Amino acid sequence: MTPHGAIIGHIDVAQLVLYVFWGFFASLVFYLHRENKREGYPLDSDRTDRAPRVEVQGFPGVPSPKTFRLPHGEADVIAPNRIRDTRPIKGRPVADHPGAAIEPTGNPMLDAIGPGSYAERADVTDKALDGAPRIVPMRVATDHWLPKEDRDPIGFKVVGDDGVVAGLVSDVWVDRSECVARYFEVTLTGGRHVMLPMNFSRVNDARAEVRVKSILGAQFADVPALRNPDLITRLEEDKVCAYYGGGTLYATPQRQEPLL
């Protein structure tokens, strides 16, 4: 006699549902892992003795190209597109084995090395839902304001890690989509305007200053410039943030030495 709920003698509905779930879950993991390789793959082996370079895909392989239609008139993006980063690596390995650390050969804070590296994103401004530039100074975003309980930082001194005053805060750049402050605009003592990311700054209301630990006072002069004084592109954002990130390791020779 067939048990209640059984399809055949040794498989019932609950067991069949369990098998379907296992199959669905395995398919989902396979799909997500393959979609994860839509950007950045295939990898190039760093073994220079191989000619031509070996493409590393792993399992599963790189998915078929897909077209992503972007809003606000931006050009469509196809991924994967096998576009290689052709920028020269301005550094050399410290050892001969694969994966060895790279030491810079030029100005590491500007050469996209180590913590100062960045991806070459599109050189266009990020847009809000209405198509307007997303990150702009408050002199442009006149419908935004700072909380009344916070002290206005405009006019605060901007001080490097060595205690040298680089300039004064002249404006605050806000993210219209997130309603948060993203950058300080700093007017240097020489008159040049540079950007300072909020996450690299510490505001001291009592001393009316903004302290920056990642770079020194004189190094503000080399912060990558903006093409438009009232707009910042995705590529410019990456370059600015990479400069301060590079300073966490390369601002002084002592930072590159071991802690012990």
N, C-alpha and C positions, 0 to 999 in steps of 0.2 A: 504494500500500500504506500503511495507517495505521500510524504508528510505535508501538512498544511503550509501553503506558501511556497512550495518547491516548484521549480520549473521542470527539472528532471530529478532523478533520484538523489544526486549529490550536489546540486547547485540550487540555491534558493534566491529570492529576490534581493535580500539584504547583501548576500555575497556578490551578486552581479552588480549592484550599485557600488559596492566597495571597489570592485575591479574597474568600473567606469571612472570612479573618482581618481584612482591611482593613474589611469591612463591620461585623464585630463590634467592632473597635476604635473605629470612628467612632461606632457606636451607644453604646458605653460612655462615650466622651467627652461625647456629647450628654446622656446620662442623668445623669452626675455633675455636669455643669455646670448642668443644670436643678435637680437636688436641692440644689445649693449655694445656690439661691435660695429655699429653703423658709423661711428666717428672714431678716428684714431687707429683704425685697422686698415690693411694688414700692417703689422709691425715690421721694422727693418732690423735684422740682426746687427749688433754692434761689432761683430767680428770682421775687421777690415781685411782679413786674409781671404775672405770669400768673395769671389767675383763671378757673376754679379751678386749683389747682396741677396740674402735669402729672405723671402717674405714669410713672416710668422703669423699664422691665423689661429691655430689651435682648433679645438672642436667645441661647438659647430663652427663652420666657416663664416666668412663675411656674407651678410645678406645681399639680396639683389637691390640695385639702386631704387630709391624712392624719391619722388619730387615733393617738396614741401612748399606750399604756396604761402608767402608771407604777406601780412597786411600793409596798408599805407603805401602801396606802390613799390615796395622793395622787390628786388629781383628774386625769382624762385631759387631755391637751394636744392641741389641733388645730393643725396648721401646714400651710400658712400660714393665719393667722387675721385678717390685716389690722388688728390692734390697733395703734393709733398711740401713740407716746410723746407724751403731752399736757403734759408738764412745760414750763413757759415757759423759754426760753433766756435766762439772766440775763447777757447779753453783747450786744455790737453789733459788726458788721463794721468793720474798720479801713479798708476801701476799698469802692468801689461795685461792683467786678467780682465775678462769681460765684466762689465758693470762697475768698473772702478770709478771712484769719485773724480770729478773734473775740477781742475784749478784754473782760474781765469788767466788770460794772457793780455788783457787790455784793461779798460775801466769796467769792473764787474758790476757796478751799479747801473750802467747803461747798456751792457752787452748781453742782457737776457740770459744770465748764467745763474744757476743755483736758485736761491730764494728771490732773485730778481728776474727770473724767467717769466714769460707771458705768451699767451696764444695770440696769433694775429687775427683778432676778430674784425668784423666789417667796420670800415672807417665811416660809419654813419651814426647819427644820434639815436639813442633809444627813444621809442615813442610811447606815449600814454594811450589809453583806449581811444581817445578822441583824435589821435594823430599828432598832437602837439608834443614838442620835446619834453621828455620825462624829467630830466635833471637840469635845472637852471638856477641861476642866482636869484636871490630874493628881490633884487632890483627889477627883475623880469617877472617873477611870480609874486606880484603885488597882492594877490589874494591869500598869501600865506604869511604867517607871523610866528615869532618865537613865543613860548609860554611866558605869561606875565610873571610867574614865580621864579623864572630863571633870569639871571643877569645877561644883558645883551653883550655878546662877546666881541662885537665890532669895536676895534680900537685896542683890543688886548695885544700884548707883546707875544710874539711867537719865538720860542727859545729852543735851540738845539740841545742835544744831550751833553754838550760841553759847556752849557750855560751862556753861549753867545746868542745875542738877540739877532734874529734873521730879518724881522720886519714886523708888520702889524696886520691883524685880521681886518680885511676891508669889506668882506661880505660872507654870507652863508649860502651855500647851494643846497637846494631842497629837492627831494624826490616827490614829484606831484602824485605819483601813483600810490606810494607808501606813506606819504605825509611825514617823512622823517628828514633830518638834515644829513647830507652825505659828505659834504666837503666844506672846509674853510677856504676862502680865497685870501691869499696872503700877498700884501704889497711889500716887497723886499726893500731894504734900505736904498738899493740902487734904482728903485722905481719899477722893476719888473714884477708882473703878477704871476703867481704860481698857485697850484692847487695842493691842498693838504687833506687827505682822507680822514674822516672822523675817527676811524678805528686805529689810526696811528697817533692820535693826539690825546692829551689829558688836560682838561680845563681846570684851572685853579682860580676860582672867583675871588678869593681873598687877595691874591697877588696880581689879579688882572692879567693873567698870562696863560698861554697855551704851550705846554711842554711837549716836545717830540723826542722820544728816546731813540728812535731808529737811525736818525742821521744827525750830523753836526750842523752848527749854525751856518758855516760857510757853504755847506753842500746843498742848501736850498737853491743856490744859483743855477744848479744843473738839473732841477726838476723839469721833465719834459713839458714843453709849451703846448698851448691849445691853438688851434687854427682860428677859431672864432672866440672872442672874449666872453661871449654869452652862451656858448654851447660847448658840450663835451661829447665826443664820439665814443663808441664802445672801445675802439682801439686805443684812443687817448686815455680812457679810464684804466685800461690794462697797463699801459706804459707808466702812468703816474703811480699806480699802486705798486707796480713791480719795482720802481725806483726806491720807494720807502722800504719795501720788503727786502731788496738787496742790501740796504743799509743795515739791517739787523745782523748781517754777517760780515759785510765788507766795509762798513763806515770807518772802522779803525783796524789796523793790523792785529791788535790784541783780540778782537772778536773771532778771528780765524784760528786762534790757538786753542789747544785742548784745555778743558776746565781744570784737570788735575795734572 
